[in-house]
Amino acid sequence: MEYTYAALLLHKVGKDINEDNLKAVISATGAEVDEAKVKVMVASLSGVDIADKLANASVAAAPAAGGAAAPAGDAPKEEKKKEEPKAEAAEGLASLFG
């Protein structure tokens, strides 16, 4: 996940997403850099228009988030658990053992 965040951070500040920049961001967080993951991330993002992908992702997520909330009047009511006092519970156990 940190590799994705590092790539997004580089994109946000306008830096190239390359191996050196990605390694620098990840190592700045104190995490250990995995060379293979860096190479895979850079290769995966090669030729990808990140700004376009982010714009489409936020547009697609917005209607789903807005439609998922139920009106306050339709919210299911939580049942209150009937709590038995501890003393009564202990009396019931005592009767089991005579």
N, C-alpha and C positions, 0 to 999 in steps of 0.2 A: 504494500500500500504506500509505503514511503517513496517508492520510485515514481508512482503516479502523482503524488503530491509534489514531489520535486519537479517533475516535468510541468505540472500546472503552474507552479511558482515561477519557473523560468519563462514560461509563456506569458504570464501576467506582467513580468517586469521587462519583457521584450528581448530577452536573451535567447540565443540559439540553444536548441535542445540537442546537445551533443554529449559525448562520453565525458569529456573533461568537466563541463558545467554541471552535469548530473552528479558526477562523483563529488564535486566540490560542495554542492548543496546537501547531499546525503551525509557526507563526512562532517559538515558543519553542525549537523544535528546531534552528532555523537554516535550515530549508528555505524555499524560496520558495513563497508561497501562490498557488494557481491558483483564482481566483474561481469559474470554471465548475465545477471539481471539487468545491469546497465546496458550491455550490448543488445539484449532483447528489447528493452524499452526504446532505445534509440532506433533500432531497426523497425519496430512496430509503428513508430510515429513518423517515419520517413515518408514524406509526401502527403501527410494528413493535414488538413486545414482545421487546426484545433479550435479556432474562433468559430468556425461554422458548426463544428460538432457540438460545442458548448451552447451555441445559440439554439440549435435544434433540440438539444437535451432539455434546456430550461423551458422551452415552449411546450414540449411534449409532456413534461412533468407537471406543469401548472394546472391544466384542467383536471388531471387525476387527483391532485392534492385538494383542489377546491371542491370537487364533488364527493370526496370521501367523508367529509364531516357531516354528521347528522345534526339536525336542528336540536336545540337544547330541550325542547318539550318532548322529543321522541327518544331521549336517552333512556336506556334501560335502567331501572332502579335496582340498586344493589340490595340484596337481602341482608338484613342484620343477623349475624349469627347469635343464636341464643347461647349465652355463656352460662354454664352451670357453676355455681360457687364451688370453690375447692373443697370446702368442708363437706358439702353434700356428696361430692364425688368420692371423697375418702370414706364416708359412711357406707356407700355402696360397695366399695372394695372390702371393707371390714366384714360385711355380712357374708362375703364369699368364703372367708377363712374361719368363720364360726366364732 
